[in-house]
Amino acid sequence: MKQPPKPLGIYIHIPFCKSKCIYCDFYSLPRAERQMDGYVSALCRHLEESASGSLSTSYWVDTVYFGGGTPSYLGEKRLRLLLKTIRKRFQVSAGAEVTLEANPDSLGDWRTAQALRQAGFNRISLGVQSASGRELRSLGRPHTFQQAEQAVEAARQGGVDNLSLDLIYGLPGQTLADWQRTVEAAAALEPEHLSCYGLKVEEGTPLWNIQGVLDLPDGDLQADMYLWTVERLAQLGYGQYEISNFSKPGRASRHNLKYWNLEEYAGFGPGAHSDVGGVRYAFVRDLEAYCQCVEKGGEILSESERIPAWERDMEYLMLGLRTVRGISPREFESRYRLPFDGIRSALERFRETGHAMEVGERWRLTPEGFLVSNLIIGEVLEIVAEEKQRRDTRVRR
């Protein structure tokens, strides 16, 4: 009997930027505008080739996400062409969530926003980051907060009713009061969704090289910023559903939930990752190599690994404990045929310290627990690894 199509998310990586932020470790290229048309051509061809197989017959697309880089920097016409190709080649549901990441300085006016909305982009994620001009300049951001306000107004006038704003705390020289002003200013724009990330100093970025001379907030101050954010956004009607993400009811990012819920997604573009049909793979982080492989053939993958559903126990725990929904003992034991007892004992200890809680039959971390989630998740994964080792030993005997 033929299986019905399954839901699929599509991710499109747009690697172009007006300038490179000092903290960014994503694959992106500043001042590469001359390569845009060639890239869009290669990307359309790759989408068409991929749609000729099982991706178009075995799946229906319920989310599309244009990330970067700065997708809005690609320009309205190119974006509309890419989305038109997806809609033509894949089974895209009528109610699909279609997200465009944008910088406030490159979104354009309300006419541009309207054209994008009419093309099918129904969610915009704006990289605002801060309401402080000094903080934006310290990050190398190419916009002002006034431009962010103008971009929000343009999006609304263009008919976009699902808007997300990205913010970053823990910036050089930032105080708790500074961060509170940013959150209040962003919330005053009444977005449906807010993402609040702590600044990460990634090796290989310009920020990594100069971190020693910057006045970066310490861990205690960042913890205060985070806990205040959770409480304040709850007061404003934004429910937390993942460590860094908050939304009005019904406005959580459906595409990003695919990653945390172990659902399937297909990525396109240099550096894009996919997890489809039990195979996780990624494409080369090289724009020219990617385009050449698409146009002329060649090895386009940088990695590929087959991981059956029953071997994803670690992922289930690691990703589930990042969410407010948390993890279910019943789900875990039925999916992975492993006991939950050891995990429960660890979570009960963290419950005593205020870092975990049991809600109904599910376990989740508290906001305080999210602050030390790496430590908690690491301990839980170690328990599972030891149990699997004992199981394998019994099998060999």
N, C-alpha and C positions, 0 to 999 in steps of 0.2 A: 504494500500500500504506500502510495506517495505521501511523504511527510509535508505538512503545511509549511509555508515560509515562516522563518523566524525573524524577530526584530534585529536590526543592525544599526549601529551608529557609524557615520562616515566622518573622518577627520581630514581636513585639508590644511597642509602646512604652507604658509606663505612666508618665505624667509627674508622678505625685504623690510628695511627700516630706514627712516630718515637719518637716524643716528643710533649708535649703540649705547645703551645704558650701562653704567659701570658695574652693575650687579648681575647683568644678564648672562646666563650660561646656556640659553637656548641657541639652536643653530639659526643665526640671522646675519644678514649682510647689509651694512650701510652703504649708501652711494652706489647701488648696483642697478639703477633704474633701466639701463640699456638692456639688461637681461630679462626684463619682465615679460615682454611679448613672447620670446622664445620659451620661457618657462611655462607660461600659460598654454602654449601650443603643446608642449610635452606633457603637461599635466592632463589636458583634455584627452590626449591620445592614450595615456595610461589609464584614465578612467574608462574610456571606451573599451580598451582591451580587457580590463578586469571585469567589466560588465558583461562580456561575452561568455563568461563562465558561470560558476555556481553562485557568485555574489548577486547576480540579478535574478536567478531562478529560485534559489533556496532562501532568499532573504527579502524582507521588505524594510525599507529605511525609515526609521522614526525619529532620528536626530542627525543633523549635519552641523559640523562645527568648523569654522574657519579660524585657525589660530596662527600664531607667528612667534617672532617677527611682528609686523604690523600689517595685518590683512587690509585695513582700510587704505593704506598707502599704495596698494596695488591699483586703486582707482575703480570707480563705479562700473565702467563698461567691462573691464576684465572680470570683475567679480560676478557680474550678471551672466557673462559667458560661461564661467565655471559652474555656476549653480544651474544654468539651463542645461548644460551637459549632464550633470548629475540627474536632474529631473527627467531628462530624455532617456537615459540609459539604465536607470535603476527604478525599482518599484518604490517610489517615495510616497508615504502616506499623506493624506490630505491635511492631517493635523500635526505633521512633523515639526519639531522644534529646530529652527535654523538660526544658528548663532554666528555673529560676526564680531571678532575682536577689533577694537578701534582705538586709536589715540585721539584725544580731543582736538588736536591741531590738524588731523587728516580726515576727519569724518565728512567735512563739507557742510554746506548749508542745508536747510530743510528740504530743498528740491532734491538734493542728492539722497538724503535719508528717505524721502518719499519714493524715489526711483528704486532704491534698494528694497524698501518694504514691498513695493508692487512686484518686484522680481521674486520675492519669497523669503527674504531675510526678516524674521519676525522677532529676533532677540539680538540686542547689541550689548556687548561687554566693553565698557570704557575703562582704559587704564588711567585712572585719575591719580592714584598713589598718595597724594598729599594736597592739602589746601594751602600749604605754605610755599611761597615763592622761593625762599631760601632752601627749603628741603628739596624742592623739585630741582633746583640748580645743582645741589650737592650730588644728586643721583644722575645728572646728565639728561634729565627729561626735557623734551623739546617743546613743552607747552606750559601754560599758566593755568591757575585754577579758574580764572575768568573764562578761558577758552573751554574748560570743562563744563562750566555752567552754560555756555553758548551751545556746546555740543549736545547737552541734555535737552535744551530747548529745541534745537533743530530736530533731534530724534522724535520728540513729542509732536512737533508740528508735522513731521513726516509720517506720523501714524504708528510709530513704534510704541507698543504698550507693555513691553517686557524689557526692562533695562537693568543691567547690572553694573556696579562700580567696583573696581579693584582699588584697595588701599594697602599701604605698607606701614607697619610700625617698627620701632627699633632703629630709626634713621639717625645718622650722625647729628649729635647735638640735640636730639629730640627729647623733650620732657613729657611727663604725663599730661600736663595741661596742653601742650602742643598737639599731642595725639587726640585728646578729647575734642579740641577745636576742629580737627580734620574730620573726625567721625560725625560731629554735630553738623558741620557744613555739608558733608556728603548726604547725610540722612535728610537734611532740609530740602534736597533736590528730589526727594520721594522716589528713589529707585525701588524696583520690586525685589532686588537682590543685592547683597553686599558681600564681597570677598575681602577678608582682612588677614593679610599674611605678615608674619614676622620676617624681617630682613635676614636673608641667608648670605653668608660670605662664602661664595663658591670658589674653589681653587681654579685658576686659569682665567679669572675675571680681573679687570683693572682694580675692582674693590679689594680683591684678595691682596694685591700688591701694596696697597696704601692703608690697609686696616690699622696698622700700628700707629699711624699719626692721626687717626680719626677718633672723635669722642663718641664712641658707640655706647648706647645704653647697656648696662649689665643685665644679667639674667633676671635678677629680682625686679628691676624696673620693667623689663619686657613682660614679666609675669603679671605685674600690676596693670599694665596696659591691656593685656589680653583679658584678664578677669573682669576689668571694668567694661570692656567692649561687650562681652557676653551678657553682662547684666543690663547695660544700657540699651543694647539692641533689642533685648527681650522686652524692655519697657516700651520700645517704639514699635513693637509688633513684628519684629524679625525673629523667626525661630531658627535656632542653630540646628543644622542637620549634618554637619561634618566639622572637623576641627576648625577650619578657617572660613566656613561658608554659612551664610545666614540669608533667609528669604522670607517674604510675606507668604501667607498660606497658598499652597499650590504653585509657587514660583521657584522651587528648587531647580537647579540646572539638570535637566533630564539627561543630557549627554554626559556630564561628569559623573552622574550617578552610575552610569554604565561601568566606569572604571572601578568604582568602589563596590559594586554589586556583582562583579565578575561576569558581566554581560559582554556580548561580542561587539567588536568595532574594527573597522578597516581604515587605516591611515594612508594618505597619499602625499608624496613630496619628500625631499631630502630630510632625513632624520625622523620621519614619521614612524610611529609604532602601530602594530595591529595585533589583534588577538581574535582569530577566526578559526572555527572548525578544529579547535584544540591545538592550534599552532600559533605561537607568539613569534613575530618577526619584525624587523625594522629595516628601513632603507638607508643607503649610504648618506652620511652627513656632508655631502658635496654637491652643490648645485649643478656644476658643469658635468660631473660624472653621472648624476641622476638623469639629466636631460639626454646625454649621449647614450646611456643604456636604454632609455625608453625609445629613442629614435632609431638607433642602430643595433640594438641588442647588446647583451653583455650581462655581467653579474651585478645586479642592482641591490641585492640584500647585503646588509652588514652583519646580520645575525638571524638565526631561525632555530626554534626549538619546539618540539611537539610535547605538550603537557596535557595528558588526559584529565578529564574532570575529576576523577577520583584521587588524583595526585596534587590537588590544589588546596590541601588542608591549610598549609602555611599562609597562602594568599588570602583564604577566607578569613582567617584570624587577624592577619595584619591589616587588611583593608577594612574589615567589619568593625574593628576596634577604633578606627578613625571616625566612625559615624555615630550619630546619636542613636540610630536604630540598634547598633551593637550586634551581638552574635547570639545564636540560639543553640543550647546544648543539643536539642532534638535534631536540628538541621545538621549540626556538626557530626553527630554520631551516625545519622542515617546516610549522609553523603560520603563520609570518609572511613567509616567502620573503625573508629578509634574512640576510646572512652574519654569522657569530658571531666572525669573526677579530678584529675590533677590540675586541670585548668580552673575548675571551680574552686579548689582549695586556694589557689593563688589569688583569684579574684575576690574571694572572701577576705583574705588578708588585706588586699587593697581597699576593700569596702570599709574595713575598720579604720583605715587611715584617711578615708574621705576621697579616695581616688577612683573608686568603682561603685556601681550600684546595680541592683537587680530590679528590673521593671517587668512585671509579669513573669514570663518564662525566659526573658532575654537579659543578657548582661551587657552593660555599656560603661564607658568611662565618664566621670564627671568632668566639668571644666578644669578642675585642679588636676585630674588624671590626664586630660589632654596635654597639659603642660609637660608631663613626664611620660608621654605615651611611648616614646622609643624604649624607655627602660622597661615599662610594663609589658609591651608587646614582645620585647626581647626575652623576658623571662617566660612568657607564655609559649613562645616558639621553642625555647630550650626544653620545656616540659614535653612538648609534642615530639621533638626530635628524640628525646630519651625513650619515650613510649614506643616510637616506631623502631628504634634500635632493639628494644626488648622483644617486640613482635617479630622482627626479622630473625632474631636469635632463636626464638621458639620455633619458627618455621624451618630453619636449618636443622634444628635438632630432630 
